[in-house]
Amino acid sequence: MSTTHSKSSERPASTANGLLMLLLGVLLMLAGPALVALNPDNAFQVVGGILVAVVGLLLLCGLYSLQPNEGMAILLFGDYRGTDRKTGLRWVLPWYSRKKVSLRVRNLTSDKLKVNDRRGNPIEIAANVVWRVEDSAQALFDVDDYQTFVNIQVDTALRDIASHYAYDHGEEDAAPEMTLRSDAEDVAARLRDELVGRVRVAGVAVDEARLAHLAYAPEIAGAMLRRQQAEAVLAARRLIVRGAVSMVESALVDLGERGVVELDEDRKAAMVSNLLVVLCADRDAQPVVNTGTLYG
């Protein structure tokens, strides 16, 4: 047997101006005792005065106030009758129940989650999400607690996003790929799109979602730092060697074109070796003065 979920939908509620009903209620509450005081020996007048005062009190019980970006869901014995978004003092029949819901923009910073990235490395990740209630009926009646629902969906979306991306690029990558660290804008866009789909059932709109914290887990942070340092050193060495080779090649070409000195293949190899050692060494080269012949 299959069951279908009944989706709620917000609609305007039928309410009245609260100031007018406040004045009417106060007048009736004052008129009731006045009727009784005019002829306290008349039972009908006493009963009438009490009824007038009770009606005035009931009118006052139907008053409520709304600030900007607030809504009041109106229900009659559990049946949803609409949402009032008009600000100020409002009034509805006193036997209608009311539930207030904030429509303001909210900022949520999730807890730091320890998850595995695409390569299986444990990382810590957290997100900052800007959201608001868009449909008050769905938020109040389609989920138990829409704030808790949003919190759980943010955590779930973060875990899913982390499993689809590596923390950072690695040496083994054959082609560039998106990572959590280097492609923050793209990751944020995907996180927002996923959250929009997850919280739509609760009548919630997501305006922005970004990673607020991203780091390797403590147990591998030291090893990963050393790996990043090693990769940086290797990249620098490649650049140095590439530049040194270019300089040696240019030197040999210039010497040959200008006829400064003629070198056989062995002497060229020795010269290339010496120049590369000088250019690629970590320390400054120590000059050696040759007082003999060139080949001595």
C-alpha angles and dihedrals in degrees: 000000000000126000127204126215114238106224116212122219129198119243133171117275125226106243138148139230108280097209093062092047090047091055092046093049093049091048092051092048090052093043094053097062089040091058091049092048093052094062113002092172093062107089094197092052092047092050090045091051092051092049091050091051091048091051089051090050091050090051090054090050089062094061124107136158132227128200124206112292094019129115135197119212111212120211134180111205090329096316113123111235101175144284126275114214098169111119127229131038111343136179137209132170106290095236090062112096120224137210120191120213129185116234094186124122111266132202119217125187109190125219118265108269125204107219140149121256125219092282093048096254114146111242138172116235137173135172139212113217128188111203143155140189109264101172113033094192093057092044094052103035110024097056132033097236116000094197093054089043091056092048092053093046091051090054091046093049091049092054091049093048092049091053091056098051136051118233093239142343117287135205090246093061109117092194132016113271134182115270135186093243103044101033102048095147094052092045090050091051092051091046091053093047091051093048092049090059094044099050099037090095089062094053091249127141122207113214099178140359127185139162108262098182133021126169142133115267113265094251093063101024093097094048092047091049090054089048092052090048091050091049090050091051091049092050091050091049091052090053092048094049092046090052093045093052090050091050093048091048091050091048093052092048092050093048092050095046095047095043093228093146136351115231128188121220094268093051091046090053091050091048093049090050093050094046092049091050091051095045097042099039121113091222132055114270118252111228118233118202113217110206095178132067124303091261097034 
